[in-house]
Amino acid sequence: MIDGTADLDRRLADTVERLANGLRALAQRSARRHNLSPLQQQVVLALSRQPPARREVNALAGEFDVTTPTVSDAVAALERKQLLTRSPGSDGRRRVLTLTELGTTVAEELSGWDGSLLEALSVLPVEDRATTLHTLLRVIADLQRRGAISVARTCTTCRFFRPDVYPDPAAPHRCELLQMPLPLTELRTDCPEHELVG
C-alpha cells in the first residue's frame, strides 16, 4: 500500500501533467487558427516579449528546451510567412530576430491564447494564487538544480533570493538586489536582473 504522502505526490504530479496537457491543447488550437505550429507560436510570442539580447535562435532553443536546429526550422518557416526578419547582431555572426509589422499583429492576436486558464485562476482567492505560484516556483527551482529544466529566470533560482527571512507568511522572502521583502504575490517568473545561483 502507498503511504499518504507518496499518494499525494503522485496525485500532484498527475494534476500538473493534466494541466500541461490542457495548456498544450489550448496552444495547439490557437496556433492552428493562425496557421502556425505550437513552436512557431511560442517563437512569435517570445519575440514580442523578450529583450533584444534573447531574440536569437540559440537563446530561444534554451528557453524552450529544444535543439537549435528545431528552432531554426521554426524561424525559417516564420520568415517565409513574413512574420519575422533576421539581422546581424552586434558581433556580426549571430542573427537577431525581429517581428515584422505582420508578426507584431499576429503576436497581439496570439497573446490571449491562455485566456481560459487566466479566467479560471482569477476566481481563486489571491492568497491561494500566491501560494500556488510560490510552490510551483520552488518545484521549478528544484527541477533546474536537477538538470530537468535548463532555463528558469525565477526568483527561486536567483543568487539574490533569500528564502524565509521574515516571519510574515505573505512576504517571507527577501531580494538582496532590491533590498526589500518579496511578497509571494510579487515573485517573478522571468526577472531581467536574474543571476543564477553559482
Secondary structure, DSSP 8 states (H G I E B T S, - for coil): ---HHHHHHHHHHHHHHHHHHHHHHHHHHHHHHTT--HHHHHHHHHHHHS-GGG-SHHHHHHHHTS-HHHHHHHHHHHHHTTSEEEEE-TTSSSEEEEE-HHHHHHHHHHTTTTHHHHHHHHTS-HHHHHHHHHHHHHHHHHHHHTTS-S----GGGBTTEETT-SS-TTS-EEETTTTEEE-GGG--SS-TT--B--
